[in-house]
Amino acid sequence: MKSLNLALAGAVLALSVPTIMTSTASAYQCRHIPTKVKVHRPLMLDARRQARKSWSLKVKNNQGLAWSVWKIAKNKSIRCKHGGQRWVCTARAKACKYVVQ
């Protein structure tokens, strides 16, 4: 019985003491205007892949490495059309970067 009372007292004490958590807020900051690139390749899969890579490279060159991650970009799209003997793929997205506040 004594051990049960001690366990209960410990639980009550743990619940009554406010927990102090130190954490930093984090978020994504995104550009308002999307970046767009167009790529021409014979195979659609290659065109899609290169469009995404070209988007990242263009953003990196113009806005910096932190903004160039396709995975965290917003409003992403890659649209492809077959024209003649080539595929034309356009990658478009708003560049974002991870920020800690």
C-alpha positions in Angstrom: 0.0 0.0 0.0 2.9 2.3 0.9 4.4 1.9 -2.6 1.1 2.6 -4.2 0.8 5.8 -2.3 4.3 6.8 -3.3 3.5 6.1 -7.0 0.3 8.1 -6.8 2.1 11.0 -5.1 4.7 11.0 -7.8 2.1 11.0 -10.6 0.3 13.9 -9.0 3.5 15.8 -8.5 4.5 15.2 -12.1 1.1 16.5 -13.4 1.1 19.6 -11.2 4.6 20.8 -12.2 4.4 22.7 -15.5 6.6 21.2 -18.2 9.2 23.6 -19.6 9.9 22.9 -23.2 12.4 24.8 -25.2 11.8 24.6 -28.9 12.4 26.9 -31.8 9.7 27.6 -34.2 10.4 26.7 -37.8 8.6 27.4 -41.0 9.0 27.8 -44.7 9.4 31.2 -46.4 8.2 31.2 -50.0 8.6 33.5 -52.9 5.4 35.1 -54.3 6.4 34.7 -58.0 7.0 31.3 -59.4 10.1 30.3 -61.3 9.6 28.6 -64.6 11.9 26.6 -66.9 11.3 24.8 -70.2 13.3 21.8 -71.4 13.4 19.8 -74.7 14.3 16.1 -74.7 13.6 13.1 -77.0 12.2 11.0 -74.1 9.5 12.3 -71.8 11.0 10.8 -68.6 14.3 12.6 -69.4 12.5 15.8 -70.1 10.6 15.7 -66.8 13.8 14.9 -64.8 15.8 17.6 -66.5 13.0 20.2 -66.1 13.1 19.6 -62.3 16.9 19.8 -62.2 17.0 22.9 -64.4 14.4 24.6 -62.1 16.7 23.9 -59.1 19.7 25.2 -60.9 18.0 28.4 -62.1 16.7 29.1 -58.6 20.1 28.4 -57.1 21.9 30.7 -59.5 19.3 33.5 -59.1 18.2 33.2 -55.4 20.7 31.0 -53.7 21.1 27.4 -52.6 18.7 27.6 -49.7 15.8 28.4 -52.1 16.6 25.7 -54.7 15.1 22.6 -53.1 12.3 21.3 -55.4 10.9 19.1 -52.6 9.9 22.0 -50.4 8.8 24.4 -53.3 5.1 25.3 -53.3 2.6 25.1 -56.2 4.8 22.7 -58.1 3.9 21.5 -61.5 5.7 19.8 -64.4 3.7 19.8 -67.7 4.9 18.0 -70.8 3.8 18.2 -74.4 5.0 16.2 -77.4 6.1 18.4 -80.2 7.6 16.9 -83.3 10.3 14.5 -82.2 10.8 16.0 -78.8 9.1 16.3 -75.5 8.8 19.8 -74.1 8.5 19.9 -70.3 7.9 23.0 -68.2 8.7 23.0 -64.5 7.1 25.8 -62.5 7.1 26.4 -58.7 7.4 29.0 -56.0 10.8 28.7 -54.4 10.8 28.2 -50.6 13.5 28.0 -48.0 13.4 26.5 -44.5 13.8 29.1 -41.7 14.2 28.8 -38.0 12.7 31.6 -36.0 
